[in-house]
Amino acid sequence: MLYVGSDVARLRRVIIHRPGVALEQMLPHHIEPGSPDYLLFDDLVHVPQAQKEHDQLRKVLSTTAEVGDLSDMLTDVLSSSDARAALLKALQRVEDLSGAAVRRLGGLEPADLVRAVVAGVMPGAASADLMLSPLPNLIFTRDLAAVMGPLLVVGNASKRARRRESLLTWALVEYHPWFKGAEVSQTSHSVRQGGGAFPKTVEGGDVLVISESLAVIGASERTSWSMITTLAHELVDHGFTRVLVVEMAKQRSSMHLDTVFTMVDTDTAVVYRPLLEPGGREEVHVTKLRKSGDDIAVEAMPGDFLEALAAEGHPIKPIYCGNGHPIHERREQWTDGSNYVAMSPGVGIGYARNERTAAAMSEAGFRVVSADAFLQEFRRDFREDYDKLVESGRRYAIQITGPELCRGRGGPRCLTLPLKRG
């Protein structure tokens, strides 16, 4: 069963994707914003180091949750002839592949097929002989989908570089046992049937579940108002009494809402302070959507984002990215200082390089520790029993190293797709 009633509820099941073949295929023209082949990364990644960083994340997540790797899950799925045929048909349509190319892909073993679709190159072919563009952003599994209460919203990417990812997500949704019986959003089905075209785009980085009755969605560079308003009609029929829409500046530095705001406890969030500045270039504006008869009422909310949350009965204590310093907050926001993922209330994971954000976490009562130190304490103090950690009330800001992972503009929240919390 899929269920997320809060972004900070105990994490039980999550999907990640280890860096690998797609990142190894990237070339300098893939990191040039003006290039038609731009893949949304800021630099070429040293893959072995990125893998070490990601392995830290997996070890920490495994203390509380069942962790699935996307490549392994896809390999299992593509052992089914039906799943394979459906994916190849969708690939041919979306990527305009020739019949010969589809037949070549269809003759591959499941693991090789996954590799070819993710890396864009056939097994044994020269690295420069790309059949498809690589999918380096697949490591950011958060954007593939979002579980909101019992409802699964499948992502529909706004950027060409990420649109093939939705085909892989649908393969999991339709054929992997973790998604058996999932209630998939009718809006997602409709968008898929329409070819996944604009204007209804959504990525999971813009979706926050504050409580079982309150959702927040960013109207950002990646998620459209058209999708949000359509989706709101479904959400109000699935336990959410209101949806707050955060209108954001359309810019790469804050491409998703979770690049500037993430929950780390039931009443605490890591916040990029400029989004609260009245009249500032990065100030956000909040609109409330709620059910009104058979329609959706739209109300502009006064005050800043935190005041809007408080007005909805959910006051938040902010921990400021970069400790609120006017220079360091911008530097650390760029390297994902605001992008924490919660494993349970008061236990979050961030990047160690954002030292001033970590200092602010410490001042707020979080124990700032490296991934290795956390794992040692988990064994020593809690005998590897996460329930005992929760009972202790100890708050942690666990720091994984991330100098390579952050080159793609994504932090620990971006790197995780929670399927079950609670």
HELIX and SHEET records of a PDB file:
HELIX    1   1 VAL A   21  GLU A   24  1                                   4    
HELIX    2   2 PRO A   28  ILE A   31  5                                   4    
HELIX    3   3 VAL A   47  LEU A   61  1                                  15    
HELIX    4   4 LEU A   70  VAL A   77  1                                   8    
HELIX    5   5 SER A   81  GLU A   95  1                                  15    
HELIX    6   6 GLY A   99  GLY A  106  1                                   8    
HELIX    7   7 PRO A  110  ALA A  119  1                                  10    
HELIX    8   8 PRO A  136  ILE A  139  5                                   4    
HELIX    9   9 THR A  141  LEU A  144  5                                   4    
HELIX   10  10 ARG A  160  ARG A  162  5                                   3    
HELIX   11  11 ARG A  163  TYR A  175  1                                  13    
HELIX   12  12 PRO A  177  PHE A  179  5                                   3    
HELIX   13  13 GLN A  186  GLN A  193  1                                   8    
HELIX   14  14 GLY A  204  ASP A  206  5                                   3    
HELIX   15  15 TRP A  225  LEU A  235  1                                  11    
HELIX   16  16 ARG A  252  SER A  254  5                                   3    
HELIX   17  17 LEU A  257  THR A  259  5                                   3    
HELIX   18  18 ARG A  273  LEU A  276  5                                   4    
HELIX   19  19 PHE A  305  ALA A  311  1                                   7    
HELIX   20  20 CYS A  321  GLY A  324  5                                   4    
HELIX   21  21 HIS A  328  TRP A  334  1                                   7    
HELIX   22  22 GLU A  355  GLU A  363  1                                   9    
HELIX   23  23 ALA A  371  PHE A  382  1                                  12    
HELIX   24  24 TYR A  386  SER A  392  1                                   7    
HELIX   25  25 LEU A  405  GLY A  408  5                                   4    
SHEET    1   A 3 GLU A  66  ASP A  69  0                                        
SHEET    2   A 3 LEU A  11  ILE A  16  1                                        
SHEET    3   A 3 LEU A 417  ARG A 421 -1                                        
SHEET    1   B 3 ALA A 145  MET A 148  0                                        
SHEET    2   B 3 LEU A 151  VAL A 154 -1                                        
SHEET    3   B 3 GLU A 183  VAL A 184  1                                        
SHEET    1   C 5 VAL A 207  VAL A 209  0                                        
SHEET    2   C 5 LEU A 214  ALA A 219 -1                                        
SHEET    3   C 5 ARG A 242  GLU A 247  1                                        
SHEET    4   C 5 HIS A 285  SER A 292 -1                                        
SHEET    5   C 5 ASP A 295  ALA A 300 -1                                        
SHEET    1   D 3 PHE A 261  ASP A 265  0                                        
SHEET    2   D 3 THR A 268  VAL A 271 -1                                        
SHEET    3   D 3 LYS A 317  TYR A 320  1                                        
SHEET    1   E 4 VAL A 341  SER A 344  0                                        
SHEET    2   E 4 VAL A 347  TYR A 351 -1                                        
SHEET    3   E 4 TYR A 396  ILE A 400  1                                        
SHEET    4   E 4 ARG A 367  SER A 370  1                                        
END                                                                             
